[in-house]
Amino acid sequence: MLAKNIMIVEDEVITQRYLKDILGQYDVSVIKTVDNGTDALQALKDQRFDIVLMDINIKGAMDGIQLSKNILERYVLPIVFITAYSDDRTLDEALAVSPYGFITKPFSEKDIVITLQVAYKRFLAYEKQESATSEKDSEHQIKINQHFSYSLTSSILYCDERPVKLNIRQNILIKVLCKNINNTVSKETLMVSVWQEEDVSISSLRNLVYSVRKILPGLPLTSHSKMGYSIESIGFND
C-alpha cells in the first residue's frame, strides 16, 4: 500500500518527472514536487502529507538531511531519502534522522514503490503502537486537579500537561501518594518506600515533603497530624 499524499523534494527536473510518472500509476491522490527547503516547509503548512521522498542534495541553504531535521521538529511523518552518495557516513546520517529507508541513484520503479510501501507500513505500525501506549497510559492516569495529573505507567507528574522535573525521592513520594489518592499513607510506609532499608529519621521525610511543596505549591499534598500524608483529589477520582 502506497501513501495517498506524497511530497517529493528533488531539484533535478528529470528525476522529478520520473518520480511523478511512477507514482501516477498508483492510487496516489496528491503528488507535490518542490526543489528546496523553503518551498517544502511552506507546502507542509498548506496541506497534509503522508510521506516525504527527500533528495539529500537540493537547492538552497539547507540540504535534505538538515531540512528533514527541521521538518521532524514540527511534524510526525516518515521521510525516505534519495541519494547519489553511497558512502556509509552519509547513509548513517540520513537514517539517524529518519530510519524509514533510502534509495540510491540510479533507481528503478521497483526500488521506489517497494521502499515507499515498506516505509509507510512501518510508520503506520509505529503510529498504532504509539496510540496503544497512549491509551494504556491514559487508563493509569491519576487526575489530581485541574493542573496536575500523574501517570502510573510512566511514573511522570504532569503540570498543565507538561512533565515536571523531580528528583528520584520526590517522584517516589508522589507516586506512592497518587497510588493511594485521597487516602492517608503512614509516615512509616512512605519512609520505607522512599529510602527502603536506609536508616533515616522522620525529619528526612518532612524535608522531602517540604521540598515538594516548595517547587509545587499547587499540588494538594496534605499533612495528617501524626498519621501521615495524602494527596487530595476531591471530585476527580471519586
C-alpha positions as CSV (number, residue, x, y, z in Angstrom):
1,M,0.0,0.0,0.0
2,L,1.3,3.4,-1.0
3,A,0.6,6.6,0.9
4,K,-2.2,8.8,-0.6
5,N,-0.4,12.1,-0.3
6,I,3.3,12.3,-1.2
7,M,5.7,15.2,-1.4
8,I,8.8,14.9,-3.5
9,V,11.8,17.2,-2.6
10,E,14.1,16.9,-5.6
11,D,16.0,19.6,-7.5
12,E,16.6,17.6,-10.8
13,V,13.6,18.2,-13.1
14,I,14.1,15.0,-15.0
15,T,14.1,13.0,-11.7
16,Q,11.0,14.9,-10.5
17,R,9.1,13.9,-13.6
18,Y,10.3,10.3,-13.5
19,L,9.1,10.0,-9.9
20,K,5.8,11.6,-10.7
21,D,5.3,9.3,-13.6
22,I,6.0,6.3,-11.4
23,L,3.7,7.3,-8.6
24,G,1.0,8.4,-11.0
25,Q,0.5,4.8,-12.0
26,Y,-0.7,4.0,-8.4
27,D,-3.6,5.1,-6.3
28,V,-1.9,8.3,-5.0
29,S,-4.1,11.3,-4.6
30,V,-1.6,14.1,-4.2
31,I,2.0,14.2,-5.7
32,K,3.6,17.5,-4.7
33,T,7.1,18.4,-6.1
34,V,9.4,21.1,-4.7
35,D,13.2,21.6,-5.2
36,N,14.2,23.5,-2.0
37,G,13.7,23.6,1.8
38,T,11.7,26.9,1.9
39,D,9.0,25.6,-0.6
40,A,8.9,22.2,1.2
41,L,8.2,23.8,4.6
42,Q,5.5,26.0,3.0
43,A,3.9,23.0,1.3
44,L,3.7,21.3,4.7
45,K,1.9,24.3,6.2
46,D,-0.6,24.3,3.3
47,Q,-1.6,20.7,3.3
48,R,-1.0,17.3,5.0
49,F,1.3,14.7,3.5
50,D,1.6,11.1,4.5
51,I,5.2,10.6,3.4
52,V,8.1,12.7,2.0
53,L,10.6,11.5,-0.6
54,M,13.7,13.6,0.1
55,D,16.8,14.1,-2.1
56,I,19.8,14.8,0.1
57,N,21.3,17.3,-2.4
58,I,18.7,20.0,-3.0
59,K,18.7,23.7,-3.8
60,G,19.0,26.4,-1.1
61,A,20.8,26.8,2.2
62,M,19.6,23.5,3.6
63,D,20.5,20.1,2.3
64,G,17.9,17.3,2.5
65,I,19.2,16.0,5.9
66,Q,19.0,19.4,7.6
67,L,15.6,20.0,6.0
68,S,14.4,16.7,7.4
69,K,15.5,17.6,10.9
70,N,13.6,20.9,10.5
71,I,10.5,19.1,9.4
72,L,10.6,16.4,12.1
73,E,10.8,19.1,14.8
74,R,7.3,20.2,13.7
75,Y,5.6,17.2,12.1
76,V,5.4,13.4,12.6
77,L,5.7,11.7,9.3
78,P,8.1,9.3,7.5
79,I,10.9,10.6,5.3
80,V,12.6,8.4,2.7
81,F,15.9,9.7,1.4
82,I,17.1,9.7,-2.2
83,T,20.9,10.0,-2.6
84,A,23.6,9.8,-5.2
85,Y,26.0,9.2,-2.4
86,S,26.8,5.6,-1.3
87,D,29.3,6.3,1.5
88,D,28.4,4.8,4.9
89,R,28.7,8.2,6.6
90,T,26.0,9.9,4.5
91,L,23.7,6.9,4.7
92,D,24.1,6.6,8.5
93,E,23.5,10.3,9.0
94,A,20.3,10.1,6.9
95,L,19.0,7.1,8.7
96,A,19.7,8.6,12.1
97,V,17.3,11.4,11.2
98,S,14.6,9.3,9.7
99,P,15.0,5.5,9.8
100,Y,12.4,4.7,7.2
101,G,14.7,4.0,4.3
102,F,16.8,5.4,1.5
103,I,17.1,4.9,-2.3
104,T,20.4,5.2,-4.1
105,K,20.6,6.7,-7.6
106,P,20.2,5.4,-10.2
107,F,17.0,3.7,-9.1
108,S,14.2,1.7,-10.7
109,E,10.4,1.9,-10.4
110,K,10.5,-1.2,-8.3
111,D,13.0,0.4,-5.9
112,I,10.7,3.4,-5.4
113,V,7.5,1.6,-5.0
114,I,8.8,-1.1,-2.6
115,T,10.8,1.3,-0.4
116,L,7.8,3.7,-0.1
117,Q,5.4,0.8,0.7
118,V,7.7,-0.6,3.4
119,A,8.4,2.8,4.9
120,Y,4.7,3.7,5.1
121,K,3.8,0.3,6.5
122,R,6.4,0.7,9.2
123,F,5.2,4.2,10.0
124,L,1.6,3.0,10.4
125,A,2.7,0.3,12.7
126,Y,4.6,2.9,14.7
127,E,1.5,5.1,15.0
128,K,-0.6,2.1,16.1
129,Q,1.9,1.2,18.8
130,E,2.1,4.9,20.0
131,S,-1.7,5.1,20.1
132,A,-1.9,1.9,22.1
133,T,0.7,3.2,24.5
134,S,-1.1,6.4,24.9
135,E,-4.4,4.7,25.6
136,K,-2.8,2.4,28.2
137,D,-1.1,5.4,29.8
138,S,-4.4,7.3,30.0
139,E,-6.0,4.4,31.7
140,H,-3.5,4.7,34.5
141,Q,-3.5,8.5,34.7
142,I,-4.4,9.9,38.1
143,K,-6.2,13.3,37.8
144,I,-5.2,15.3,40.8
145,N,-6.8,18.7,40.0
146,Q,-7.2,21.0,37.0
147,H,-3.4,21.5,36.8
148,F,-1.8,18.2,38.0
149,S,-2.0,14.6,36.9
150,Y,0.2,11.6,37.5
151,S,0.9,8.7,35.1
152,L,1.4,5.5,37.0
153,T,2.5,3.8,33.8
154,S,5.4,6.2,33.0
155,S,5.9,7.5,36.6
156,I,5.7,11.1,35.4
157,L,3.9,14.0,37.1
158,Y,2.4,16.5,34.7
159,C,1.5,20.1,35.4
160,D,-0.7,21.6,32.7
161,E,0.2,18.6,30.5
162,R,3.9,19.2,30.8
163,P,6.2,16.8,32.6
164,V,7.5,18.1,35.9
165,K,11.2,17.6,36.7
166,L,11.6,15.8,40.0
167,N,14.4,14.0,41.8
168,I,14.1,10.3,42.4
169,R,12.8,10.6,46.0
170,Q,10.3,13.3,45.2
171,N,8.9,11.2,42.4
172,I,8.6,8.1,44.6
173,L,6.8,10.1,47.3
174,I,4.3,11.5,44.8
175,K,3.8,8.1,43.1
176,V,3.0,6.3,46.4
177,L,0.6,9.1,47.4
178,C,-1.1,9.0,44.0
179,K,-1.5,5.2,44.1
180,N,-3.4,5.9,47.3
181,I,-5.1,9.0,46.2
182,N,-7.4,10.6,48.8
183,N,-6.2,8.2,51.4
184,T,-3.6,8.8,54.2
185,V,-0.4,7.0,53.8
186,S,1.5,6.5,57.0
187,K,4.9,8.1,57.5
188,E,6.5,4.7,58.1
189,T,5.2,3.4,54.7
190,L,6.4,6.5,52.9
191,M,9.9,6.2,54.5
192,V,10.2,2.6,53.6
193,S,9.1,3.3,50.0
194,V,11.4,6.2,49.5
195,W,14.5,5.1,51.5
196,Q,13.9,1.4,51.6
197,E,16.4,-0.1,54.1
198,E,18.3,3.2,54.8
199,D,18.2,4.3,58.4
200,V,16.7,7.8,58.2
201,S,14.7,9.9,60.7
202,I,11.3,11.4,60.4
203,S,12.9,14.8,59.7
204,S,14.2,13.4,56.3
205,L,10.6,12.8,55.3
206,R,9.5,16.2,56.5
207,N,12.3,17.8,54.5
208,L,11.3,15.8,51.4
209,V,7.7,16.9,51.7
210,Y,8.8,20.5,52.2
211,S,10.9,20.3,49.0
212,V,7.9,19.1,47.0
213,R,5.6,21.8,48.4
214,K,8.2,24.4,47.6
215,I,8.5,23.6,43.9
216,L,4.9,22.6,43.5
217,P,2.8,24.9,45.7
218,G,-0.4,24.0,43.8
219,L,-0.1,20.2,44.5
220,P,-2.6,19.3,47.2
221,L,-0.2,17.4,49.4
222,T,-1.8,17.3,52.9
223,S,-0.4,16.5,56.3
224,H,-2.5,14.5,58.7
225,S,-1.1,15.2,62.2
226,K,0.9,12.3,63.4
227,M,-0.6,9.8,60.9
228,G,1.0,10.6,57.6
229,Y,0.3,12.4,54.3
230,S,-2.1,12.3,51.4
231,I,-2.7,13.9,48.0
232,E,-6.3,15.1,47.9
233,S,-8.2,14.9,44.6
234,I,-11.7,15.8,45.5
235,G,-14.1,15.3,42.6
236,F,-11.6,13.9,40.2
237,N,-11.1,10.3,41.3
238,D,-14.2,9.5,43.4
